Structures are given as structure tokens and as C-alpha cells.
Amino acid sequence: MADGLFETETVVLHDDSLDKVIQAKPWIRGVNLGAWLVFERPFTPYLFAITDCDLKGDFHYFPGQTDVSTNPKFYEFSSTESNTSAWEGTGCEPVLPFPVDMWTLTEAFPDKESARKYFALHWDNFLTRQDMADIKASGATHLRVPLPHWVLGDTAPGEPYVNGSWPYFMRMIDWAREENMEVWPDVHTAPGSQNGFDNSGHLSDHGPTCDGWSKNPENVDLSVKVVDRILKAIVEANATDVVTGFGPLNEPFVDCDMDVVRDFYERTFQLVKQYLGPEATIYMGDAFRAKKFNDGWWSDSEVYNNTYLDSHYYHVFDQRPRHLSPRQHIGLVCQKNRRQTEACCYDDHPLPGDEFSDDSNVESVVGNTIPSPGISRIIGEWSSSFDTLPVAKEHQVMAGIATEGVAPEAFREISQDRQDFLLNFNKAQMVTYEAASKGISRGWFFWTFKTQGGALAEWDYLRGIHEGWMPKLLPPDVTSVDEYGTCYDIMFQTKDDMSIVHEFPGPESLDTSNWQGRPIDDDVVVSHGKSLLGEKEITPTHTDHLGTVALFLIVVLGGGFINYLFMKNKYKKLSGYKEIPSV
């Protein structure tokens, strides 16, 4: 920071409003049952590694595969050292290129019944009763469950999808009831595709777009019909004691017609309340631009109670964040992800002309201090992954299966130093996504509960719980910041060890046109947090005073003066913190 008018001093800052945060409603801390009923190749690569045997109904499994049935038949691969194919002697040949989404996977089979039998093995075995018990034991209270729009047989003309997963969904409802967990289904796909992602059912050949859905009224109307039919089936199954929330559409893309999106949300809101009752929860995808909804939308508490704007945050889908150091990654959570979360939703929202981007300096905006009495925030997806692009790793994994018969890094182990970072990275995200200082969020869901193989292990919640790099979740009446300290506390307690960062793919993968990409120029991130501390690096620690929220800040001259005056009025000095050597 530049020199200025006052001598540098160390100031301990405390937000009085956060002293023993009292949440009016219990925190929602949950897990996504991703890649189970809506398949996703990065997380279930073996499911997509089909062979000619599979197409004939002679189903085989790969060594180490996690969704095996009773009395499974495994491929027995030979060594490739003799320049022979690993598949030689198996009696099966891979069907190349492997399918990339549920559309192409379904089309690969000779008929829908053959595909349904193959899919049923995954529906039946990927999520187990023990998984449900382990998720509950971890402290999670909610499950977000992606459903395909064709789960009850509804498809648009020309779509090849097959249904058949509903009985397995209902079995999961029974398990959730036994574990006293709440289920929030999420319609993860849409006819025509709402985003062009593989997780919409059909990966677009022309890049991500909402055009196939929002520009086609028939597809929008079909989506409304799908929501109606699913809700009706839940009621008829007497499952409303478990299904307490509902998401009508996952991740509509940024180019969606917002008038169409808002009208769709209003129509489906009425259905959720009609079927599940007036206290039911409905959560809406933010179309990757939460601040667009910060205009008084759904602010009537009498009508729009228990409504949430749903955002999803990841650090790996653009090259720029993947090369950051451990502290920088947590700094990105403290800065960018915090601002994104705090971009909505407020009663005193900015007036037209005062708008800001989702990750701009929210504190500089007039207003945004009074939480909306209606809609609030939920972070429906986030993960522990920080340095590996799933799509790129997925291609490497599928190529390895095609040639060697085994997924690369199938049995990968995570070093203790990396696990230590992951633990802090997870805690920082939990603290940030609860946004306790603003009072505008109810909580979050981790993506996802399980993966196949080890290449993308950082997305595997249950593995994180078992290995200890995912903390046991706190009771719903305890705020994460009270237990873990602030995001800045966690950042400075993190060892800034670049040896644990394995950027994949490398810097040459930078695509400046990436819709998620943006230069990283935040002072806290770029300086590894040192801009908060000045030349003397001091690490705050969350000690014996539960409920305190603090960071150590050197207030210097010049550009820091205005910020100092603002923060001085907001905070005061507080005991319970001590200086400790920086790690």
C-alpha cells in the first residue's frame, strides 16, 4: 500500500453483529447425490467406458469400479508390455469414441430396453444404504438430488432418453426417512438443454448456451409439465415428510432470456407451494449472475417465504485460478466468492445505474445492508477441487481406460500436506457461503457424495470424511465462523506450500474467451494476503473466544485511509486473539 498520513498500526477488528451469531433458522448443510440419476462422465468414467459386450447385455465391470452388482463379472486385462492390446483375451472391445453424455450413451445401445438394463445397474448400486448412513453420520442434514427431466418419461421430440430411475429415487427417499434427512430434488436437465453442458443431458457442439430451451416455448412448457408431474408423484408416494424443498431448473446459462427464466420460476413456484405446502422450500438457479436478481424480486415475505437463489462456485473451470498457491485459493474464497455470495439479495438494493458485478467490491455500493425479507441465498454446489480441470482429466482418464483397461490414478492417494490444505479450503468455503455477517444465506451443498476412481478425488465428499480433509459438519444451530474463525483467519493459518499444487492442464490451456475467466487482480489474492498485513506478517488465530470474527490489518497511508475510516466505525478492538508466527 502507498504511504499516507498516519503511522502504521496493528488493529484487531471485530464485527459486533457476529458475536455468537444467532441464526433465525437452522443452517442447511448438505451433499449432492451427483452423477447417480443424472450421469456425468468425469465422476463416473467407467459407466461411460462401454464395450460391445455391454451392448449385447453381457455386462462387465472394471477393477476398482464402485457401482458393482451382486456376483459381478470383471474384465480380466492382460499386460500391454508385449505390444498386445490390454483388451485381448477379455472377449470384449471398447466402443470408441466413448460416449460423452447421457444422450450419446443412450444412443450407443441398440434399443432403449438394452440401455435401461445397463443404466439400472448404476442406479441400483452407485448409491448404497451405507452411503446414506455415512452421509448422515458426517453431520449433513439435507440431500440435493439431481433428477433428469425424463425421469417419468417426458421427452421432447427426437430426444433418445430412457426412464426407469424413479423407483431407485423412491428407495432413496425411504432411506432418507430412516436417517431423518431432508431431500431437495433438483431438475438437473431440460428439454433442448438449458446450458449446453454435459450435465444437462446433451453436450452442445457449439459451446454453452440456453437457446435450445429459453428460445423454444414448447420446451419451457414441457419443463413446467415435468415439475408438475414430479411433484404430483412425490405427493402420491406420501413422501412430503422427506421432500421439503425443490429446484425446478439447474444452472440456466447466462444467455437465457431472463424474462423467460423469471416467468418459469413464478410458474413452478406456484406448483411447489401447491403440492408441497406453503412452508416448502424452492430454490432457483441464478443463471450465473446473482446480482441480476437483486432488484426487489421475490421480496414479499408473506408470499416468498423459504425461497432461495442458488449459486455454484468452482475454482477449476478457468485456468487462472488453477495455478494459485494454497493461500491464494483461500484468498479467492474470502474475496471473490464472498462478493459473489453477497451480491444478492437485499431490501435496500441498489437503484438502476448503481449496479455492480457479482464479484466487485460490494461494500462500495450504496445499499445492500438490509437482507430481503423474502428470497435469500443458498450455495447449491461447491467442491474441494482447486488445481485440476475435470474435463481435461476426464479425457486423460477415458484414454487410459481405452488403452490399458484401467483409469489413470484410479487408486491415487492424497498427500498429508495436500489434505491439510483441503481441510482449510473446505472450512473457508463453509464460512464464506454462510455469509453470517450479512444474514443473506441459509447454507450450502457440497458436490458430490462419491466419485469413481481417484483422479478427481477432491470432489468425493465421503472420501474426504473418511480421510479427514472434510470436517465433520457442525450442528445446524452452530455457525461455521464461530467454530473455524473468519475466512482470513483460515487463510493465514494455511501453509503456503506450492509443492501441493499440481495444475492440470498447464498454463498453455489459458483461454481468454472462457466465459468464466477473468484476470485475477484482487490485492488480497495477488499478495497472498500480505496486503492485509503490511510488511509485518501477522497470523490471526481463532482461540478461546467462540463467536469472534477477526482479522489483523495494518492501516497505512494514502489509499487505505478511506477504508480505515469505514472499518473503524464498523469494528472495535477485541481480546481473544494473539499474534503467532506465520506458517
N, C-alpha and C positions, 0 to 999 in steps of 0.2 A: 504494500500500500504506500501511497505517497506521503511525504512529510506534511505536517499540518500545524495546528495552533496549540496543541496540548501535549504534555508529556505522556509517554506510553504507560498504561497501567493494565494490570490484570484484573478483570471483572468477572465475578461469578454471577450468572444470570439465572433467574428463576421466574417462571410464569405462575403467578399465584393461582390462576384459574385451574391449574393442573395438579394442585396439591391434593393427593388422594382423589384421583379422578373418579367421579361417581357417574356411571353410565345409566341413563334412564331405563334402557333396555339391555338385556344381556348381550354380550358380544357374540357375533356369529363367526365361528372359526371352523372351516370345513375343508373338504377334499373333493376334487373332481374324480368321478369314475370315468376318466377319459379312455378312449381307444377300446372300449368294451362293446358298446352297441353301435357306436359310430367309429369304424376302424380308421386308424391313422398309421401310415406305414413307418414313420420314424420311431414310433413307440412299440409297434408290433411287426417287426420286419419279417419274421418267419411266416406270419399269416399271409403275407403277400408273395412269398417265395414258393409259388405253386409249381407243381410238376405235372407231367402228363398222367401220372398215376392218380393225382388228385382229381383231375378232370374225368377220370373213369370211376371215381368213387372209392379208389384204393388209397385211403388216407394214411399218410406217414407223418412222423414228427422228427424234428431236428434235435440233436443232442443239446440239452440245456433249455429247450423250449418250455415256457411256463404255463401254457394252456392245454396241457395234455389230458386226454380222457383216460378212463379206466382201461387197462390192458392195451396200452398204446403200442403201435408198430413204429419203430425208429428206422431212419435211414442209417445204413452202415457204410460209411465212407472209407475209401482206400486212400493211402498216401499218394500225393502228387509228385513225389520225388522221382518217380520213374517216367515222368513226362506223359503219364496217362491221366485221363480225367478223373477227378475225385468221385464223379458220379458213376464211373464204370463199376459194374457189379451190383449197383443198387437196384437195377431193373427199372429205373425212372430217369427222366431227363427234365431239367428245368425248362419252364415255358418262358422264353425270353423274347423281348424285354419283359421283366416282371411288371405287373400292373402297378399303378401309382395311386389309385383312389378306389372308392367303392364302386364307382361307375365301371371302370375298366376291369376291376376284379370280378364283378358280376358278369360282365360281358365275356370274360375268358372262358366261362363254363358253357357246356353245350346247351344247357337249359336251366331254367330258374330253379327247378327242384334239386338239381345237382348242386347248384350254388348254395341253396338253402341248407342242405345237409352238411356241406363243408363249413358254412358260417356257424351252424348250430354247435359245432364242436368248440368254437371260440366263445360263443355266448354262454355255453354251459360250464366252461372250465376256467376262463380267464379270471373272473371274479369268484372267489371262493367264500364259503361261510367263515373260514378262519380269517380271511382278509377283513371281513366286516368286523369281526371281534377285535382284530388288531387296530383297526382304524378307531373304533370306539375307545379302546384302552389308551390310545395316544392322546385322548382329550378332545378329539373332534366331536362336534355336535350336529353338523349338517353335512349332507352329501349333495353335490350338484351333479346331476346325471344327464349327460348329453343323449338326446334321442334323435333318430332320423325322422324326417317328415313322412317317410313311407312306413313308419313303424306299424300302422294299422292298415297299410295297403294303398295309401293315397299317393299317386304319382302323376306328374304332368305327362302329356303325350310325348312318347319317344324315350322316356326315362326307363332304364333297364332294371331298376332296383327290385329287391325281393324283401318281403316282410317275413316275420317269424320270430322276432326277438321279444315281442310283448310278454309271453309267459315268463321269460327269464327276468324281465323288468319287474314283474309282479312278484316273483320269488324273492328278488332283492328287497322289495317293499316289506315282505314278511320278515326277512332277516333284520331290516332296519327297525321294525316294530319291536322285535325281540331285544335289540340293542338300545332301544329308546333313543333313536336318532331320527332327525327330520330330513326329508328328501325334497329337493327342489329340482324337478325335471327342467331341462333346457332343450328347446327345439333347436338343434345344432345345425341343421341343414335347411335349405329352402328350394322349392321348385325353381329351376332356372339359375340357381346359385346366387346367394346374396353377397358373395365376396370373391368368388373365383378361387378360393383356397381349396386344397385337397380335403380339409375337414368339413367343407360344405357338401361333400359327396362327389363333386366333379371339379377337378383341377382345370382351370381355364388355360387354353393355349395362348391367350392374348394378355396375360397378366391379370392381377386382381381387379375386379370391377363388380359393381352391383347391378349393372344394366340388365342382366338376364332376369332379375327379379323386379326391381323397382320400376322399370320401364314396361313391364308386362302386367297389366291389371289382372289378367287371369291367374297369373302365378301368385300375386299378392292375395287375391281372393281365396286361392287354394290354401295358402298358408293360414289364413283365418279359419278355414274349414278344418285344417289339421289340428289347430289349437282347440277348437270346439270339440272335435271327436276325441282327442286325448283326454281332455278334462272330463268329458262325459263318461269315458271308460274308467277313469280313476274313481269317479263318484259311484258308478255301478259296481265297482270292485270293493266298495266300502273302505277306501284307502285314504280318505281325507284326514284321518287322525295322524297319518305319517307324512303325506304330501301337503306341506303347509305353504309352499311357495312355487312359483312357476316363471320360467323365462320363455317368452314366445319366439325369440329370434336371436341367435348368436352372431355377434360380430358383423352386422351390416357394414359394408365398406364405406369409405369416406366419400365416394362419389354417388352414394344413394341420394335420391331426391328426398330432402328432409321433410317436405310436406307429406310425401307418401309414407315415410317412416313414422312420423308423428300420428298420422291418421291410423296406421296399422296398430300402433301401440294403444291408441284410445279404444279401438275396436276390441282388441284382445284383452285390455284391462277390464272391460265390461264383462267379458266371458269368464275371466279368472274369478272376479268377485261373485258372479252369478253362480258358478259351480262350486267353488271352494269356500265361499262365505266372505263376509265383509272384512274379517280380520286377516284374510290370506295375503301373502306377500307376492308382489310381482316385481321382477327385475328386468330392466331394459338395456340392451346393448347401446353403448354411447356413440357408435359409428366412428370410433377413434377420434372424436372431437367433443369431449365432455362440455367444454365451455359454451358450445352452441346451445346447450340446454339450460344455461344459466341466465334465463331471461324471464323468470317467473313461472315457467312451465310446471304444471302439477304442484302448485304451492298451497292449494287448499287442503288443510289438514283434515277437514271433515270428509272430504271425498277421497283424497290420495294418500291415505294413511298406509303405512307399510309398503311404500314403493321405493325402488332403488335404481339409480343409474349405474350400470355395470361397466367397469373398465378392466382392461387386461394389459399387464405390464411385463415386458421381457427385455433383457439386455443383449440378446444374441442375434436378432434378425437384421441388424446393420453392423457393418464391420467396425465402425468407430468405437463402440463400447467394448468390443471383444478383446481389444489389446490393453485395456486399462489394468492398472495394478489393483490388488485387493482393496486398499483404502479408497482408491478412486471409484471402484464399483459401488462401495457403500456410500461414498460421497454423492454418486449419481442418484442413489436411492433418496438420500437426505435432501437433495436439491431438486432434480428434475421430477422424480416420481412423486415427491411431496407436492410440488407445484401442480402436477397433473391431477393429483387427487383433490387438491384444494381449489381446482378450477370451477367447481360446482358443488353444491347448489345453495343459493343464498336468497333470503328475503330482500336484502338490500343490494341486489345485483347491480352491476354497472349499467349506466344508461347507454343507449346507442351512441357509438363513437368512442366509448371508453373501453371497448372490448380488448381482450388480451389473448395471447396464445396459451395453450394448455400448460406449457412449461415455462412461461415467462414469470417475472417477479410479481407474484400475486399481491405481495404487500404494498406494491406501488399503485395498485388500482383503488380508486375511490369506491368504498362499499366493501362487499364480501366479508362482512363481520357477523351478520345475523343468519344462522342456518335456516334454510327453508323449513317452514312448519309442515310441509308436505314431503316431497321426494327427497331422499338422502342418497348416500353413495354406498356401493359395495364393490370390492375388487374381486371379480369372479375368477380370475386366472393370474397366477404368477408362479415362478419356479426358482430353483436354486442354480440353474444353469447360467453361466456368465461368460464363457470363452469359446463355445462351440456352436456353430450354426447347424441346427438339426437337419436341414435339407441336404447340406453338403455331406455331413456324416452319414446320413441315410443312404446316399448314393454309394459311398465307400462300403458301407455295410452290405448293401444288396449285391454289389460287385463281388465281395468276398464270399457271400453265400453261393453265388452263381458259379464261382470257380473252385472254391475249397469245400463247400458244403457246410461252412460254419461262419457265423457272423464275426467279423473282426471285433476284438475287445469284448467278446461275449462274456468272459469271466474277469473283466477288468476290476482291479482293486483301486480304491481311492486312498492316497497317502494321508497320514495323520495330519500333516500341515495343511493339506487342502481341506480335510474335514473340519479342522479348526476354523478355517476361513468360512466355509459353508455355514457353520453354526452361527457365526456372527452375521453373515449375509442374510440368513433367514430371519434372525431376530430383528435386524434393521428394517427389513421389509414388513414384518408384522407390526412393528411400532409405527412405521410411516403410513401404512394402509389403514390403520385405525384412526389416524388423524385426530387424536384425542383433543389437541389444543384448539381445533376448530369446531368440533362437535358436528361434523357433517358426514360421518361414515359409521356403518354398523359392523364392518369387519371384512372378511376375505375368505377365498377358497384357493387352496394350492392345486396346481396342475402338475402331475396327475398321481393317482394312487399307486400305479405299478407300471413297469416297462419290461420288455423282453430284452435280455442281454445287458451288457454293461456299458455300451458305447455312450448312451445317454442316461447314465445312472443318476445324474443330478436332477432329473425330472421324476424320480421314483421316491414318492413320499414314504412308503413302507420301508424301503431300504434305508432311507435317512433316519427313520425312527429306530430301526434295529441297530444301525451303526453309530447312532448318537449325534449325527450332524443336523438332524432335525430335532429341535427341543420338544419335549413333551408339552402339549398345549396347556395353557393356563385355564383355570376355571372361568366360566363366562362372566363372572362379576369382577374379575381382576383385569385391569388394563395393562397391556404389554409394557408401556413406558414405565409404569410403576415397578415392574419386575426387572426389566432389562436396561433401564436408563433411556436417554434420548438417542436418536439416530447418530448424533455427533459423538455421544459417549461411546457408542459401539464402534464407530469409525476409528477413534483414537485408541481403542483397546485392540485393534486388529493389527497383526503383524503384516507389514507391507512387503511381502516376500514375492518377488516376480517369478521365482522358480516354480511356483504352483500354477502359473498362468500358461496355458497351452493353447494359444489362439489357433482356431481351425475354422475355415481355411485362413491363410495368412493375409498380410496387408494387401497383397495384389488383388484380393477379392473386392476391394472397395468399389462400390457402385454409387456414384454421386447422385444418380437419379432415383435411388431407393426411396420409396415413399415414406419409410420410417426413419430415414437418415437425416442427420442434422449435425453440423460441426459442434464439437464439444468445447465450449468456451467459458463455462462456469468457473469462476475463480476458485471455489472450494474444490471442485473436481480436478482441475488442472494442477493445482498446487498440492494435491494430496492432503488437503485440509489445512495446510500451513497458513493460508490466507486468513483463517480464523484466529491464528495464534501469534502472528508476527514472527519475529526472528527467534523468540524463545518458544520452543515447542513444549506444550504442557498437555498431558493427557488427563482428561476428566474421568473420574470413576464413580459409578453409582454405588454408594456404600450403604450405610445403615439407615438412611432416611428414605423409606419407601414413599413413593408419591412425588419425589422431587424430580424436576426436569431441568437439566443444567447443561451449559457448555462454557468453556473457558474462552474468553475473547479479549484480544488486545485491541483497545480502541486507540487508533492513531490519528494522524493529522489528515487534513485535506479531504479526500473523497469519502473517508469514513465518518466525518463529523455529523452529517445529517442522519446517517444510520444510527450513530451513537445517541443522538438526542431522542430519536424514536424509541430505541430499545431501552434507554434509561427510564422512560416513563412507563414502559411495559413490565419491566422486571426489577428485582431488587436483589441485593446480596443475600446469600443463604449459606448457613453452615451445613455440614454433612458431606462436603466434597473435599478432597485433598489432592495435592499435586503428587503425581507418581512419575517415575521415569518413563519416557516414551519407549514403546517397543519398536 
